[in-house]
Amino acid sequence: MNFEHVTRFLPEEKVVFVMRRHPVSLVGDLTFQFILGVMPVGVYVAIGRFAPVWLTDPVIQPVLTIVASGYYLCYWLFLMLTFTDYYLDYVLITTERIVHVEQRGLFSRMVSELDISRVQDVTSDSHGIVAFVFGYGTVLVQTAGEQEKFIFEQIPHAEKVRERILDLVEEDRHRDNVKANS
């Protein structure tokens, strides 16, 4: 994936990893959307059982078709919004920065950057049996800057991510000490 449209990389900067929410986080949304997708079939069966004349009426049948078409148009839009929100929300960790990209609707995006040298503390947290079984959690990065906290929710392997960010912070401090002593 090309990240040049989000941020400009320094010459020595390398992408360490890219994180998205765990796919299990989509189960609730997709279950709800499955129910919404099947619901019109149930309505069609109910109409066929209790008012079968509506399905052959020259006025009501086209109206039902238009209503069902509009419903499914909105349904697919909602489904694509869910996928877009999942796919375009990510955290990019480089050797120099943490970049958090959050898609808010179709035409709004928030990009936050944090220099690795400003990281003061990193915490990982995992709540619940589902998070424990599937191995995801929340990573909280505390900084000394204007935005005090960066929160990344439902991240796979949150503990390993926390450790890797702390390693990057330590490597950055070591590089700065080497430069200062040179």
WOMOKA-V330494 format. One record per backbone hydrogen bond with DSSP energy under -0.5 kcal/mol. NH is the residue of the N-H (numbers start at 1). CO is the residue of the C=O. E is the energy in kcal/mol with one decimal. If there is no record, write none. Layout:
[[NH	CO	E] [NH	CO	E]]
This chain:
[[3	1	-0.6] [6	3	-1.5] [7	3	-1.8] [13	10	-1.1] [16	93	-2.9] [17	93	-1.6] [19	91	-2.8] [22	154	-3.2] [25	22	-2.1] [26	23	-1.9] [27	24	-1.6] [30	26	-3.0] [31	27	-2.4] [32	28	-2.2] [33	29	-2.4] [34	30	-2.1] [35	31	-2.2] [36	32	-2.2] [37	33	-2.0] [38	34	-1.9] [39	35	-1.7] [40	36	-0.6] [41	38	-0.9] [42	38	-1.6] [43	39	-2.0] [44	40	-2.6] [45	41	-2.4] [46	42	-2.4] [47	43	-2.7] [48	44	-2.5] [49	45	-1.7] [50	46	-3.0] [51	47	-2.6] [54	51	-1.7] [55	52	-0.7] [56	53	-1.2] [57	53	-1.3] [61	57	-1.9] [63	59	-1.2] [64	60	-2.8] [65	61	-2.0] [66	62	-2.4] [67	63	-2.6] [68	64	-2.6] [69	65	-2.4] [70	66	-2.5] [71	67	-2.4] [72	68	-2.6] [73	69	-2.0] [74	70	-2.2] [75	71	-2.5] [76	72	-2.6] [77	73	-1.9] [78	74	-2.5] [79	75	-2.3] [80	76	-2.5] [81	77	-2.3] [82	78	-1.9] [83	79	-2.0] [84	80	-2.9] [85	81	-2.6] [86	82	-2.1] [87	83	-3.1] [88	84	-2.6] [89	85	-0.8] [90	88	-0.6] [90	101	-2.0] [91	19	-2.5] [92	99	-3.3] [93	17	-2.8] [93	91	-0.6] [94	92	-0.6] [94	97	-3.0] [95	14	-1.8] [98	114	-2.5] [99	92	-3.0] [100	98	-0.5] [100	112	-3.2] [101	90	-2.9] [101	99	-0.6] [102	100	-0.5] [102	110	-3.0] [104	108	-3.3] [105	103	-0.6] [110	102	-2.9] [112	100	-2.7] [114	98	-2.2] [116	96	-2.9] [118	115	-2.0] [119	116	-1.2] [120	142	-3.1] [121	142	-1.5] [123	140	-2.9] [125	138	-2.5] [132	128	-1.8] [133	129	-2.9] [134	130	-2.5] [135	131	-1.0] [136	131	-1.9] [137	155	-2.0] [138	125	-3.4] [139	152	-2.7] [140	123	-3.4] [141	139	-0.5] [141	150	-3.0] [142	121	-3.3] [142	140	-0.6] [143	148	-2.8] [144	118	-1.2] [148	146	-0.9] [150	141	-2.6] [151	149	-0.5] [152	139	-2.8] [152	150	-0.5] [153	151	-0.6] [155	137	-3.2] [156	20	-0.7] [157	135	-3.2] [158	155	-0.7] [161	157	-2.2] [162	158	-2.5] [163	159	-2.2] [164	160	-2.4] [165	161	-2.5] [166	162	-2.3] [167	163	-2.2] [168	164	-2.3] [169	165	-2.3] [170	166	-2.3] [171	167	-2.6] [172	168	-2.3] [173	169	-2.4] [174	170	-2.2] [175	171	-2.4] [176	172	-2.4] [177	173	-2.2] [178	174	-2.3] [179	175	-2.4] [180	176	-2.4] [181	177	-1.9] [182	178	-0.8]]
